[in-house]
Amino acid sequence: PHRRVLISRWDAAQHQIAALASKGEDPMPTDAALGFDQVSPLTRGAVPRGRTVLLDFDLEPGPGHYAGEHYSHLALHVPLLYHGRILCNLSLYDPP
């Protein structure tokens, strides 16, 4: 089972990730937008490239990014593409 599901939109012009929908334990507010400095280096590497990745937040040092501060260890990040353009991202976060 997952702990949280997040559907988000990558805004390349603003360099931020905006939450469109979030369900589960400790959902992200749908009016939230995270700047690239607020997300993990793993997320920064995956989101703009439209790659499907398994993110292991335990491999990253210290706090300072949203997932690490909200007690996630792993996340499956899947971009939803249309003709090579990222429409939104689906992320499934692990249970505690």
ZAMARGU-4260 file (C-alpha; in steps of 0.2 Angstrom, whole numbers, plus 5000, padded with zeros to 4 digits):
<rodrens>
0) 5000/5000/5000 | 5005/5018/4997 | 5006/5031/5010 | 5002/5046/4999 | 4998/5050/4981
5) 5002/5066/4973 | 4998/5073/4956 | 5008/5088/4952 | 5012/5100/4937 | 5030/5105/4933
10) 5031/5123/4929 | 5047/5125/4919 | 5045/5144/4918 | 5044/5146/4937 | 5055/5132/4941
15) 5042/5125/4953 | 5031/5110/4956 | 5013/5114/4959 | 5001/5101/4968 | 4985/5097/4958
20) 4979/5083/4969 | 4985/5074/4984 | 4977/5060/4994 | 4982/5049/5008 | 4992/5052/5024
25) 4999/5069/5026 | 4992/5075/5009 | 5001/5090/5001 | 4989/5105/5000 | 4983/5108/4982
30) 4987/5126/4983 | 5005/5122/4987 | 5019/5125/4975 | 5037/5120/4979 | 5052/5129/4972
35) 5066/5118/4965 | 5076/5123/4981 | 5063/5114/4991 | 5063/5097/4983 | 5076/5084/4984
40) 5091/5083/4972 | 5084/5066/4966 | 5067/5075/4962 | 5076/5089/4953 | 5085/5077/4942
45) 5069/5067/4937 | 5055/5080/4935 | 5061/5091/4921 | 5068/5076/4911 | 5051/5067/4911
50) 5059/5051/4918 | 5051/5037/4928 | 5061/5034/4943 | 5061/5026/4960 | 5067/5039/4972
55) 5076/5034/4988 | 5076/5048/5000 | 5086/5039/5013 | 5101/5041/5001 | 5101/5060/5003
60) 5109/5069/5017 | 5099/5079/5030 | 5083/5087/5029 | 5078/5102/5019 | 5067/5094/5005
65) 5048/5091/5006 | 5048/5072/5005 | 5062/5070/5018 | 5053/5082/5030 | 5036/5072/5028
70) 5044/5055/5032 | 5044/5047/5015 | 5058/5035/5012 | 5054/5030/4994 | 5043/5037/4980
75) 5039/5031/4963 | 5038/5046/4951 | 5030/5044/4934 | 5028/5058/4922 | 5012/5058/4911
80) 5018/5064/4894 | 5008/5069/4878 | 5019/5070/4862 | 5035/5071/4873 | 5028/5086/4884
85) 5026/5083/4902 | 5007/5086/4907 | 5009/5081/4925 | 5018/5069/4937 | 5011/5055/4947
90) 5020/5051/4963 | 5017/5037/4975 | 5025/5038/4992 | 5030/5023/5003 | 5022/5019/5020
95) 5031/5023/5035
</rodrens>
